[in-house]
Amino acid sequence: MKLGKVIGQIVSTRKDERLVGHKLLLVQFLEPTKDGKLAIARSDGRVEVSVDLVGAGVGETVLLCSGSSARNATGVIDAPIDYAIVGIIDTVDVFYDE
């Protein structure tokens, strides 16, 4: 699973029928920093389209699953889905032992 921040949404009037009824959001991956905060992932700062399963909104920090786990979470095993938002994160506590 990955952490991400919702940075936008996609409106698509025509899409694969297996995606009908699913909200599509743009998510940028995050990673914890040494000071205990979350920042845009340096190794993977790209933006991905994700199917929203929990009612997330722009600006929220979310929990993502990918691949077959994302498809299983939607209940549509053969859907063209790479990422699914499966949780909205309230807080993250990071403790680095230095």
N, CA, C and O atoms as CSV, one atom per row, in Angstrom:
chain,resi,resn,atom,element,x,y,z
A,1,MET,N,N,0.830,-1.175,0.000
A,1,MET,CA,C,0.000,0.000,0.000
A,1,MET,C,C,0.877,1.242,0.000
A,1,MET,O,O,2.048,1.195,0.377
A,2,LYS,N,N,0.294,2.349,-0.428
A,2,LYS,CA,C,1.015,3.610,-0.504
A,2,LYS,C,C,0.186,4.709,0.133
A,2,LYS,O,O,-1.029,4.590,0.288
A,3,LEU,N,N,0.875,5.786,0.500
A,3,LEU,CA,C,0.225,6.992,0.994
A,3,LEU,C,C,0.170,7.996,-0.147
A,3,LEU,O,O,1.087,8.063,-0.965
A,4,GLY,N,N,-0.899,8.774,-0.202
A,4,GLY,CA,C,-1.002,9.773,-1.249
A,4,GLY,C,C,-1.845,10.951,-0.816
A,4,GLY,O,O,-2.526,10.913,0.209
A,5,LYS,N,N,-1.782,12.008,-1.625
A,5,LYS,CA,C,-2.609,13.195,-1.395
A,5,LYS,C,C,-3.442,13.416,-2.649
A,5,LYS,O,O,-2.925,13.423,-3.766
A,6,VAL,N,N,-4.740,13.597,-2.443
A,6,VAL,CA,C,-5.642,13.850,-3.563
A,6,VAL,C,C,-5.423,15.289,-4.018
A,6,VAL,O,O,-5.578,16.225,-3.234
A,7,ILE,N,N,-5.060,15.460,-5.297
A,7,ILE,CA,C,-4.767,16.793,-5.815
A,7,ILE,C,C,-5.750,17.228,-6.899
A,7,ILE,O,O,-5.644,18.342,-7.412
A,8,GLY,N,N,-6.690,16.380,-7.248
A,8,GLY,CA,C,-7.656,16.758,-8.271
A,8,GLY,C,C,-8.632,15.641,-8.551
A,8,GLY,O,O,-8.531,14.547,-7.997
A,9,GLN,N,N,-9.577,15.937,-9.418
A,9,GLN,CA,C,-10.553,14.923,-9.799
A,9,GLN,C,C,-10.691,14.885,-11.303
A,9,GLN,O,O,-10.321,15.834,-11.995
A,10,ILE,N,N,-11.219,13.794,-11.805
A,10,ILE,CA,C,-11.427,13.619,-13.236
A,10,ILE,C,C,-12.908,13.429,-13.472
A,10,ILE,O,O,-13.558,12.627,-12.801
A,11,VAL,N,N,-13.441,14.173,-14.432
A,11,VAL,CA,C,-14.829,13.992,-14.846
A,11,VAL,C,C,-14.787,13.393,-16.242
A,11,VAL,O,O,-14.191,13.963,-17.156
A,12,SER,N,N,-15.418,12.249,-16.395
A,12,SER,CA,C,-15.410,11.544,-17.666
A,12,SER,C,C,-16.829,11.108,-18.004
A,12,SER,O,O,-17.386,10.224,-17.354
A,13,THR,N,N,-17.402,11.726,-19.012
A,13,THR,CA,C,-18.776,11.371,-19.378
A,13,THR,C,C,-18.835,10.050,-20.137
A,13,THR,O,O,-19.871,9.385,-20.155
A,14,ARG,N,N,-17.737,9.677,-20.756
A,14,ARG,CA,C,-17.663,8.382,-21.444
A,14,ARG,C,C,-16.470,7.626,-20.896
A,14,ARG,O,O,-15.344,8.123,-20.914
A,15,LYS,N,N,-16.721,6.428,-20.412
A,15,LYS,CA,C,-15.630,5.602,-19.889
A,15,LYS,C,C,-16.035,4.138,-19.971
A,15,LYS,O,O,-17.188,3.810,-20.255
A,16,ASP,N,N,-15.085,3.281,-19.722
A,16,ASP,CA,C,-15.342,1.846,-19.712
A,16,ASP,C,C,-16.515,1.559,-18.789
A,16,ASP,O,O,-16.579,2.099,-17.684
A,17,GLU,N,N,-17.436,0.722,-19.222
A,17,GLU,CA,C,-18.646,0.454,-18.432
A,17,GLU,C,C,-18.347,-0.120,-17.053
A,17,GLU,O,O,-19.166,-0.001,-16.142
A,18,ARG,N,N,-17.188,-0.737,-16.894
A,18,ARG,CA,C,-16.821,-1.287,-15.592
A,18,ARG,C,C,-16.418,-0.203,-14.601
A,18,ARG,O,O,-16.300,-0.463,-13.404
A,19,LEU,N,N,-16.207,1.018,-15.101
A,19,LEU,CA,C,-15.849,2.143,-14.235
A,19,LEU,C,C,-17.037,3.050,-13.925
A,19,LEU,O,O,-16.916,3.975,-13.122
A,20,VAL,N,N,-18.175,2.794,-14.550
A,20,VAL,CA,C,-19.362,3.614,-14.308
A,20,VAL,C,C,-19.745,3.519,-12.834
A,20,VAL,O,O,-19.803,2.429,-12.264
A,21,GLY,N,N,-20.004,4.672,-12.229
A,21,GLY,CA,C,-20.363,4.710,-10.813
A,21,GLY,C,C,-19.179,4.886,-9.884
A,21,GLY,O,O,-19.356,5.026,-8.674
A,22,HIS,N,N,-17.973,4.882,-10.434
A,22,HIS,CA,C,-16.764,5.074,-9.619
A,22,HIS,C,C,-16.199,6.468,-9.859
A,22,HIS,O,O,-16.026,6.885,-11.004
A,23,LYS,N,N,-15.910,7.191,-8.773
A,23,LYS,CA,C,-15.275,8.509,-8.863
A,23,LYS,C,C,-13.780,8.323,-9.100
A,23,LYS,O,O,-13.143,7.481,-8.468
A,24,LEU,N,N,-13.227,9.112,-10.013
A,24,LEU,CA,C,-11.807,9.051,-10.334
A,24,LEU,C,C,-11.105,10.292,-9.795
A,24,LEU,O,O,-11.532,11.417,-10.054
A,25,LEU,N,N,-10.032,10.080,-9.048
A,25,LEU,CA,C,-9.282,11.177,-8.442
A,25,LEU,C,C,-7.813,11.117,-8.842
A,25,LEU,O,O,-7.276,10.040,-9.104
A,26,LEU,N,N,-7.166,12.281,-8.887
A,26,LEU,CA,C,-5.732,12.361,-9.132
A,26,LEU,C,C,-5.015,12.348,-7.786
A,26,LEU,O,O,-5.344,13.127,-6.891
A,27,VAL,N,N,-4.042,11.467,-7.653
A,27,VAL,CA,C,-3.329,11.303,-6.391
A,27,VAL,C,C,-1.825,11.375,-6.626
A,27,VAL,O,O,-1.294,10.770,-7.558
A,28,GLN,N,N,-1.149,12.132,-5.755
A,28,GLN,CA,C,0.315,12.193,-5.782
A,28,GLN,C,C,0.835,11.428,-4.573
A,28,GLN,O,O,0.359,11.628,-3.455
A,29,PHE,N,N,1.815,10.551,-4.794
A,29,PHE,CA,C,2.342,9.715,-3.723
A,29,PHE,C,C,3.135,10.538,-2.710
A,29,PHE,O,O,3.792,11.519,-3.057
A,30,LEU,N,N,3.054,10.112,-1.449
A,30,LEU,CA,C,3.758,10.757,-0.345
A,30,LEU,C,C,4.675,9.762,0.337
A,30,LEU,O,O,4.503,8.549,0.212
A,31,GLU,N,N,5.660,10.295,1.068
A,31,GLU,CA,C,6.529,9.459,1.891
A,31,GLU,C,C,6.860,10.223,3.170
A,31,GLU,O,O,6.893,11.453,3.169
A,32,PRO,N,N,7.104,9.494,4.262
A,32,PRO,CA,C,7.457,10.172,5.513
A,32,PRO,C,C,8.864,10.753,5.440
A,32,PRO,O,O,9.749,10.201,4.787
A,33,THR,N,N,9.050,11.880,6.124
A,33,THR,CA,C,10.371,12.506,6.196
A,33,THR,C,C,10.950,12.279,7.594
A,33,THR,O,O,10.259,11.806,8.496
A,34,LYS,N,N,12.204,12.618,7.754
A,34,LYS,CA,C,12.867,12.411,9.049
A,34,LYS,C,C,12.267,13.256,10.161
A,34,LYS,O,O,12.406,12.913,11.335
A,35,ASP,N,N,11.598,14.362,9.813
A,35,ASP,CA,C,10.991,15.195,10.849
A,35,ASP,C,C,9.560,14.762,11.174
A,35,ASP,O,O,8.842,15.460,11.890
A,36,GLY,N,N,9.151,13.604,10.644
A,36,GLY,CA,C,7.850,13.043,10.995
A,36,GLY,C,C,6.682,13.555,10.179
A,36,GLY,O,O,5.528,13.295,10.521
A,37,LYS,N,N,6.959,14.280,9.105
A,37,LYS,CA,C,5.894,14.793,8.250
A,37,LYS,C,C,5.821,13.975,6.968
A,37,LYS,O,O,6.655,13.102,6.731
A,38,LEU,N,N,4.827,14.261,6.151
A,38,LEU,CA,C,4.705,13.610,4.856
A,38,LEU,C,C,5.060,14.610,3.763
A,38,LEU,O,O,4.665,15.775,3.829
A,39,ALA,N,N,5.809,14.152,2.753
A,39,ALA,CA,C,6.213,15.001,1.641
A,39,ALA,C,C,6.016,14.233,0.344
A,39,ALA,O,O,5.865,13.012,0.349
A,40,ILE,N,N,6.019,14.953,-0.757
A,40,ILE,CA,C,5.914,14.300,-2.060
A,40,ILE,C,C,7.065,13.320,-2.200
A,40,ILE,O,O,8.218,13.658,-1.933
A,41,ALA,N,N,6.749,12.114,-2.616
A,41,ALA,CA,C,7.761,11.056,-2.729
A,41,ALA,C,C,8.816,11.452,-3.757
A,41,ALA,O,O,8.497,11.720,-4.915
A,42,ARG,N,N,10.046,11.487,-3.330
A,42,ARG,CA,C,11.150,11.844,-4.227
A,42,ARG,C,C,11.358,10.795,-5.296
A,42,ARG,O,O,11.624,11.118,-6.453
A,43,SER,N,N,11.234,9.533,-4.905
A,43,SER,CA,C,11.480,8.444,-5.845
A,43,SER,C,C,10.315,8.216,-6.793
A,43,SER,O,O,10.472,7.569,-7.828
A,44,ASP,N,N,9.137,8.747,-6.444
A,44,ASP,CA,C,7.952,8.447,-7.224
A,44,ASP,C,C,6.963,9.600,-7.130
A,44,ASP,O,O,5.844,9.412,-6.652
A,45,GLY,N,N,7.353,10.784,-7.574
A,45,GLY,CA,C,6.517,11.960,-7.433
A,45,GLY,C,C,5.471,12.123,-8.510
A,45,GLY,O,O,4.889,13.197,-8.659
A,46,ARG,N,N,5.229,11.072,-9.259
A,46,ARG,CA,C,4.243,11.190,-10.342
A,46,ARG,C,C,2.816,11.234,-9.813
A,46,ARG,O,O,2.566,10.953,-8.641
A,47,VAL,N,N,1.899,11.587,-10.681
A,47,VAL,CA,C,0.479,11.647,-10.345
A,47,VAL,C,C,-0.211,10.455,-10.989
A,47,VAL,O,O,0.051,10.126,-12.146
A,48,GLU,N,N,-1.093,9.810,-10.237
A,48,GLU,CA,C,-1.813,8.637,-10.742
A,48,GLU,C,C,-3.313,8.842,-10.620
A,48,GLU,O,O,-3.783,9.541,-9.722
A,49,VAL,N,N,-4.054,8.233,-11.519
A,49,VAL,CA,C,-5.507,8.220,-11.437
A,49,VAL,C,C,-5.898,7.053,-10.541
A,49,VAL,O,O,-5.414,5.936,-10.719
A,50,SER,N,N,-6.775,7.318,-9.578
A,50,SER,CA,C,-7.193,6.290,-8.625
A,50,SER,C,C,-8.714,6.253,-8.527
A,50,SER,O,O,-9.372,7.291,-8.592
A,51,VAL,N,N,-9.262,5.066,-8.371
A,51,VAL,CA,C,-10.691,4.902,-8.136
A,51,VAL,C,C,-10.937,5.141,-6.650
A,51,VAL,O,O,-10.274,4.546,-5.801
A,52,ASP,N,N,-11.894,6.014,-6.341
A,52,ASP,CA,C,-12.208,6.348,-4.949
A,52,ASP,C,C,-13.291,5.422,-4.418
A,52,ASP,O,O,-14.402,5.394,-4.946
A,53,LEU,N,N,-12.972,4.671,-3.383
A,53,LEU,CA,C,-13.934,3.744,-2.781
A,53,LEU,C,C,-14.454,4.218,-1.431
A,53,LEU,O,O,-15.302,3.560,-0.829
A,54,VAL,N,N,-13.951,5.360,-0.944
A,54,VAL,CA,C,-14.292,5.785,0.421
A,54,VAL,C,C,-14.810,7.216,0.532
A,54,VAL,O,O,-15.013,7.702,1.645
A,55,GLY,N,N,-15.028,7.898,-0.577
A,55,GLY,CA,C,-15.541,9.259,-0.512
A,55,GLY,C,C,-14.498,10.310,-0.197
A,55,GLY,O,O,-14.796,11.292,0.483
A,56,ALA,N,N,-13.285,10.120,-0.678
A,56,ALA,CA,C,-12.210,11.081,-0.434
A,56,ALA,C,C,-12.429,12.345,-1.260
A,56,ALA,O,O,-13.162,12.344,-2.248
A,57,GLY,N,N,-11.778,13.419,-0.831
A,57,GLY,CA,C,-11.878,14.683,-1.545
A,57,GLY,C,C,-10.522,15.311,-1.745
A,57,GLY,O,O,-9.526,14.864,-1.176
A,58,VAL,N,N,-10.487,16.353,-2.558
A,58,VAL,CA,C,-9.242,17.066,-2.850
A,58,VAL,C,C,-8.640,17.595,-1.554
A,58,VAL,O,O,-9.338,18.172,-0.721
A,59,GLY,N,N,-7.333,17.390,-1.397
A,59,GLY,CA,C,-6.608,17.857,-0.218
A,59,GLY,C,C,-6.452,16.807,0.864
A,59,GLY,O,O,-5.679,16.999,1.803
A,60,GLU,N,N,-7.175,15.696,0.750
A,60,GLU,CA,C,-7.093,14.671,1.802
A,60,GLU,C,C,-5.926,13.717,1.558
A,60,GLU,O,O,-5.548,13.441,0.420
A,61,THR,N,N,-5.373,13.227,2.655
A,61,THR,CA,C,-4.337,12.209,2.609
A,61,THR,C,C,-5.024,10.855,2.628
A,61,THR,O,O,-5.900,10.605,3.457
A,62,VAL,N,N,-4.622,9.979,1.707
A,62,VAL,CA,C,-5.337,8.720,1.524
A,62,VAL,C,C,-4.394,7.525,1.508
A,62,VAL,O,O,-3.183,7.653,1.332
A,63,LEU,N,N,-5.001,6.356,1.701
A,63,LEU,CA,C,-4.308,5.074,1.637
A,63,LEU,C,C,-4.709,4.406,0.339
A,63,LEU,O,O,-5.895,4.285,0.030
A,64,LEU,N,N,-3.700,3.966,-0.430
A,64,LEU,CA,C,-3.938,3.384,-1.742
A,64,LEU,C,C,-3.461,1.945,-1.811
A,64,LEU,O,O,-2.467,1.576,-1.186
A,65,CYS,N,N,-4.176,1.141,-2.575
A,65,CYS,CA,C,-3.668,-0.176,-2.928
A,65,CYS,C,C,-3.580,-0.216,-4.450
A,65,CYS,O,O,-4.208,0.591,-5.136
A,66,SER,N,N,-2.803,-1.151,-4.970
A,66,SER,CA,C,-2.572,-1.171,-6.411
A,66,SER,C,C,-2.718,-2.577,-6.982
A,66,SER,O,O,-2.783,-3.569,-6.256
A,67,GLY,N,N,-2.766,-2.621,-8.296
A,67,GLY,CA,C,-2.808,-3.891,-9.007
A,67,GLY,C,C,-4.050,-4.705,-8.719
A,67,GLY,O,O,-5.157,-4.173,-8.643
A,68,SER,N,N,-3.850,-6.009,-8.560
A,68,SER,CA,C,-4.995,-6.894,-8.334
A,68,SER,C,C,-5.708,-6.573,-7.026
A,68,SER,O,O,-6.914,-6.797,-6.916
A,69,SER,N,N,-4.996,-6.056,-6.040
A,69,SER,CA,C,-5.638,-5.655,-4.787
A,69,SER,C,C,-6.618,-4.514,-5.029
A,69,SER,O,O,-7.688,-4.480,-4.422
A,70,ALA,N,N,-6.267,-3.581,-5.906
A,70,ALA,CA,C,-7.158,-2.469,-6.239
A,70,ALA,C,C,-8.394,-2.981,-6.967
A,70,ALA,O,O,-9.511,-2.553,-6.676
A,71,ARG,N,N,-8.199,-3.885,-7.902
A,71,ARG,CA,C,-9.342,-4.445,-8.629
A,71,ARG,C,C,-10.233,-5.256,-7.701
A,71,ARG,O,O,-11.457,-5.167,-7.792
A,72,ASN,N,N,-9.649,-6.035,-6.821
A,72,ASN,CA,C,-10.441,-6.814,-5.856
A,72,ASN,C,C,-11.234,-5.904,-4.932
A,72,ASN,O,O,-12.375,-6.214,-4.590
A,73,ALA,N,N,-10.646,-4.787,-4.524
A,73,ALA,CA,C,-11.321,-3.859,-3.615
A,73,ALA,C,C,-12.570,-3.261,-4.257
A,73,ALA,O,O,-13.548,-2.975,-3.567
A,74,THR,N,N,-12.538,-3.072,-5.579
A,74,THR,CA,C,-13.695,-2.506,-6.270
A,74,THR,C,C,-14.778,-3.550,-6.503
A,74,THR,O,O,-15.936,-3.209,-6.743
A,75,GLY,N,N,-14.404,-4.809,-6.433
A,75,GLY,CA,C,-15.364,-5.875,-6.705
A,75,GLY,C,C,-15.518,-6.173,-8.181
A,75,GLY,O,O,-16.359,-6.987,-8.562
A,76,VAL,N,N,-14.720,-5.527,-9.020
A,76,VAL,CA,C,-14.764,-5.768,-10.462
A,76,VAL,C,C,-13.377,-6.245,-10.881
A,76,VAL,O,O,-12.516,-5.445,-11.247
A,77,ILE,N,N,-13.176,-7.556,-10.823
A,77,ILE,CA,C,-11.844,-8.147,-10.987
A,77,ILE,C,C,-11.209,-7.821,-12.336
A,77,ILE,O,O,-9.989,-7.679,-12.425
A,78,ASP,N,N,-12.023,-7.700,-13.389
A,78,ASP,CA,C,-11.457,-7.471,-14.721
A,78,ASP,C,C,-11.479,-6.002,-15.149
A,78,ASP,O,O,-11.297,-5.699,-16.328
A,79,ALA,N,N,-11.699,-5.094,-14.203
A,79,ALA,CA,C,-11.748,-3.666,-14.526
A,79,ALA,C,C,-10.341,-3.116,-14.786
A,79,ALA,O,O,-9.367,-3.612,-14.220
A,80,PRO,N,N,-10.236,-2.098,-15.636
A,80,PRO,CA,C,-8.933,-1.489,-15.925
A,80,PRO,C,C,-8.534,-0.492,-14.837
A,80,PRO,O,O,-8.558,0.721,-15.049
A,81,ILE,N,N,-8.169,-1.024,-13.674
A,81,ILE,CA,C,-7.857,-0.200,-12.504
A,81,ILE,C,C,-6.447,-0.513,-12.018
A,81,ILE,O,O,-6.104,-1.674,-11.799
A,82,ASP,N,N,-5.627,0.533,-11.849
A,82,ASP,CA,C,-4.277,0.360,-11.307
A,82,ASP,C,C,-4.208,0.705,-9.828
A,82,ASP,O,O,-3.482,0.054,-9.076
A,83,TYR,N,N,-4.966,1.738,-9.394
A,83,TYR,CA,C,-4.935,2.172,-7.996
A,83,TYR,C,C,-6.345,2.394,-7.481
A,83,TYR,O,O,-7.221,2.850,-8.215
A,84,ALA,N,N,-6.558,2.069,-6.213
A,84,ALA,CA,C,-7.835,2.327,-5.547
A,84,ALA,C,C,-7.562,2.994,-4.205
A,84,ALA,O,O,-6.649,2.602,-3.477
A,85,ILE,N,N,-8.361,4.003,-3.888
A,85,ILE,CA,C,-8.284,4.656,-2.584
A,85,ILE,C,C,-9.148,3.850,-1.631
A,85,ILE,O,O,-10.358,3.736,-1.825
A,86,VAL,N,N,-8.520,3.287,-0.594
A,86,VAL,CA,C,-9.231,2.405,0.335
A,86,VAL,C,C,-9.320,2.976,1.745
A,86,VAL,O,O,-9.897,2.339,2.626
A,87,GLY,N,N,-8.764,4.157,1.979
A,87,GLY,CA,C,-8.850,4.771,3.298
A,87,GLY,C,C,-8.502,6.243,3.260
A,87,GLY,O,O,-7.700,6.686,2.438
A,88,ILE,N,N,-9.115,6.995,4.158
A,88,ILE,CA,C,-8.764,8.399,4.362
A,88,ILE,C,C,-7.987,8.476,5.667
A,88,ILE,O,O,-8.470,8.032,6.709
A,89,ILE,N,N,-6.798,9.033,5.613
A,89,ILE,CA,C,-5.894,9.041,6.763
A,89,ILE,C,C,-6.125,10.287,7.602
A,89,ILE,O,O,-6.123,11.406,7.087
A,90,ASP,N,N,-6.323,10.083,8.894
A,90,ASP,CA,C,-6.487,11.203,9.824
A,90,ASP,C,C,-5.142,11.704,10.326
A,90,ASP,O,O,-4.877,12.906,10.297
A,91,THR,N,N,-4.296,10.798,10.784
A,91,THR,CA,C,-2.975,11.177,11.272
A,91,THR,C,C,-1.958,10.111,10.893
A,91,THR,O,O,-2.297,8.949,10.670
A,92,VAL,N,N,-0.716,10.535,10.829
A,92,VAL,CA,C,0.408,9.623,10.599
A,92,VAL,C,C,1.463,9.956,11.642
A,92,VAL,O,O,1.871,11.111,11.765
A,93,ASP,N,N,1.902,8.968,12.385
A,93,ASP,CA,C,2.986,9.144,13.350
A,93,ASP,C,C,4.202,8.397,12.838
A,93,ASP,O,O,4.149,7.189,12.609
A,94,VAL,N,N,5.299,9.119,12.661
A,94,VAL,CA,C,6.533,8.523,12.173
A,94,VAL,C,C,7.599,8.699,13.236
A,94,VAL,O,O,7.839,9.810,13.709
A,95,PHE,N,N,8.235,7.607,13.610
A,95,PHE,CA,C,9.282,7.650,14.626
A,95,PHE,C,C,10.548,7.020,14.056
A,95,PHE,O,O,10.612,5.806,13.861
A,96,TYR,N,N,11.560,7.856,13.788
A,96,TYR,CA,C,12.839,7.371,13.308
A,96,TYR,C,C,13.769,7.236,14.503
A,96,TYR,O,O,13.864,8.144,15.329
A,97,ASP,N,N,14.440,6.127,14.592
A,97,ASP,CA,C,15.404,5.892,15.649
A,97,ASP,C,C,16.776,6.326,15.145
A,97,ASP,O,O,17.341,5.684,14.259
A,98,GLU,N,N,17.311,7.400,15.693
A,98,GLU,CA,C,18.591,7.915,15.210
A,98,GLU,C,C,19.691,7.648,16.178
A,98,GLU,O,O,20.838,8.017,15.926
